[in-house]
């Protein structure tokens, strides 16, 4: 079989350049996805801004998210590619000290992992769980909060898929915990967009949350409102607290919807979903006795 024919049957390849882990100095070649060739069959855009993909008869399950994170196969340090080698000495030391803990906790959830092999559902999910842990130890100058928000929601998507594949492993509970974590962190990101505690502007080009469309700050506003509504009972058990929580999210969402109506540059799908979500907010708040 020719090289071209063999490649046409594969989803990914190994990069020629070697990636050196700044934590443990392990060398590896990052796995990357082939472009084109009918590998991706795009499906619908979900309410949480996830782009779904249909199973491919030739290639099976294909997801671009599998290949985003750079993960050291030895110490399990994980980060977005631009951040992988930009560690300060303090960050490096903190992440190195957590190596054994990081590896043991993720393998308790997902079992033995092999990041030298081709990425799959388990290593895809792990790549975001591990990155979340590592960004906990990064300095504010690195804008870790929006990156943790992205890692949380992407990991939630993976655990939704894992639950479908393995319904008896309680992956749905982890999925919901990750969604709730994302709800909290997207709210914090929204606050940081206004306070300047972290250079959130520096990550505008990668906010996603998926890989096919970068909804940028509009996506942060929408996801804050969507996740707040979805998990209002967990975030605020008391009805009076729910009113305050929902009212804040609704006011921010109104700015997105209002600016979209007056700007031809706003993307149609997120504007339409924002309008529908705004209407749902009105109904819920009315049921709770109205805004105070």
N, C-alpha and C positions, 0 to 999 in steps of 0.2 A: 504494500500500500504506500502511495506517495505521501510525502510530508503534508502537502496541502489537503489530501483526502483524510489523513488522520486528524488534522486540526479541525476539519469541518465537522467532526463527530464529537469534539470536546467543547466544554463550556469555558474552561480556563487554561491559563498557562503560567509559567513561573518567569518573573522578571529576570533579565540578564544581570542587572546590577545587584550586588549583595547588600542586604540591610544588616547593620550591626546594632545590636541592642545596647543602649547606653547604660543599662542596669547591670547586665551580666556578661556583656561582650559576645553573646552568641551570634553567629552568622546565619542568615537564612535568606532565601529568595522569596519575596512576597508573591503570593498568588494573585493573579489579575484575570479579569473576565474578558473573553474575546468579544468584540463588538460585531453586530450584524449577524448575517447567516441565519436569520429566522429564529434565533435562540429565545428572544423575548416576545411573548404574546401578551400585550398589555390588556388588562381588564378594567374594571371600574375604579373610580376614585372613591375611597371609603370616607365616611363622615369624619374620621380622625386624620384625614389627609394622607392615608396610606394608599399607594398605588398597588393594586392587586395584579397578579400575573397568572395566566392560565398555565396548567401543566402542558408541557411540550411533548408531543408524541415521540419525537426523535431524541430530545435531550432530558426529558423528565422535568423535575422541579428545577427552576432557574430563578435566582434572586440576585439582583445587583448588590443588595445590602450585605451579602455574604463576604464581599471582597473589600469593603470600605476600610475597616479598621486594620491597623498594623499591629500584630500580636507576636511577641517573642515566644517561640515554641518551647523555650526552656524555663523562663521565669514568669511567663504569662503577663508581662507588662504590656498594656494595650493603650493605644491612643489614635486619634486621627492622624493621618500621615504627616501633616505639616507640624504637628506637635511632638512627634515621636522622638526626635533628637534634640529638642530645645529645652532640656531640663536644666534647672539650676542645681547647684551642688546640694542644697537643702532638699529639693524635691527628689533628687536621685537617691539620696540616703533614706528618705522616708519611704519611698516606694520599694527600695531594696529590702528594707527591714520587714516589710509586709509580704514578702514573696511566699513564704510557706503558708501563711494564713490565706492569702489570695488564692493559691492553688487548691488548698483543701476545701475551702468553702464552695468554690464553683464546681468542683468535682463531686461534692456531696449532693448538689442539685442535679447535675447533668451526667454524672458518671465519668469514667476515664475519657480523656480528650487527647487528640493527636493533631496539633497544629502544623505538623509537617505534611499531613495528608490533605487531600482536597477538602475545602470547606463544605459543611453540611448544616442541617438545622441546629444540631447541638453546638458545633463550634461557632456558628453564626451568632447564636444566642449568647454564648460565652464571651465572644469578643466584645459585646456591648456591656455585659455585666462587669467584666474585668476593667473595661475603660471607665465605667462609672466609678468603680473603686479607686482607680488611679487618679482620676480627676478630683476626687475628694482631697487628694494630697498635693494638688497643684496650686500655685499662688494666684491671687486675684488678677494679676497682670496677664494671666493666660486665659481669662474669661471662662473659668471652668463651669460656672452655673448654667449658661445656655447649652453647653456641651453635655452636661449631665442630664439636662432635660431631653435632649435628642437621644442620648443613650437609653434613657428610661423608656421612652415611648417606642423606640425601635426594639428594645428587648421585650416589651409587652407584646408587640406584634409577633415576635418569634415564639413566645410562650403560648400565644393564641394558636399558632400553627402546630406547636408541639402537643397541645391539648387535643387538637383534632386528630393528630396522628397517634397519640398515646393517651386515650381518655381516662385511663385508670391510674395516672401518676400524679394527680393533683397539680398539674401545670396551670390549670385555670386559676388556682389560688395565687400562684406567683404572678400570673398575668395581671390580675386585678390589683395586687400590691404594687406592681410596677406602674400601672396606669395611675394609681393614687399618688405615687411618688412623682410621676410626671406632672400631675395636676398641681401639686404644691410647688414644684420647681419652675414650671412655666409661669406661675403667679409671681414667684421671686424674680424671674428674668424680666417680667413686665415692669416690676418696681425698679430694677436696675437700669432699664432703658431710660428711666426718668431721673434716677439718682446719680448715675455715673460711677457707682461703686466698682464696677468692672467695665473694661472696654468692650461692651457688647457690640458696638459698631464694627469691631474688627472681625466678627463672625457672621456679619450680615450675608455674605456670599455663600454660607454653608448651612444656614439655619434649617433648610429643608422643610419639613422633617424627613421626607423621602428623597430619593435620588433623581426622580424624573422631573420634578418641579421644585424650585426653591421659592417658597412663599415668603421668605424673609420675615420681617417684623410683622407683616399682616398675618402670617401663620402663627406667630407667637400669640398675638391678640386673639385670634380665632380659637386656637387650641386651649388657651387659658379659659375661655368661656365654655367651650365644649366639654372639657374635662371637669370643670367646676360643676356644671349641670349634671354630668353623668355620675359624679361621686359626691354630690352635695350631702348625702346622708352620712358618709364616712368623714367628710371634711368638717361638717358642722352638724352634730346630732340634734341640737335644739332648733326648733322652728324659727325662733327670733334671730339666732345666729345665721341660719340659712338665708333669711331675708337680707341681712347685711352683706353676706358673702355674694349672693346672687346679684344684688343691686350694684355692687362695685363692678362685677364682671360685665353686667349688662351695659353700664355706662361706657366702659371701654369698648365693648363690642359696637355700641351705637356710633362711636367715632369712626370705626372701620367701615361700617355700613354707610354712614353719612358721607365720608370722604370718597367712598366708591361711587356713590350716586353722582357726585359732582366731578369725577375724574374718569376720563376715557381710558386712562392708563391702568386702572385696576383690573386684575384678571377676573373674568366672568365667573368661573366656578366657585371661587372662594367668596365672591360677593353674594352669589345666590345662596350658598350655604349659610352665610352670615345672616341674611335676611330671614331664612327659615328658622335659624337658631334664635334670633331676636324675638320672633313670634312665639317660640316655645317658652322663652324666658317670661314673656308677658303673661302667658297662661299659668305657669308655675307660681309666679309672684302673686298673681290674683288669688290663686288657691291658698296661698299662705297668708292672705289678708292684705296684700298690697304693699308697695314700698313705703317705708317710713321716712 
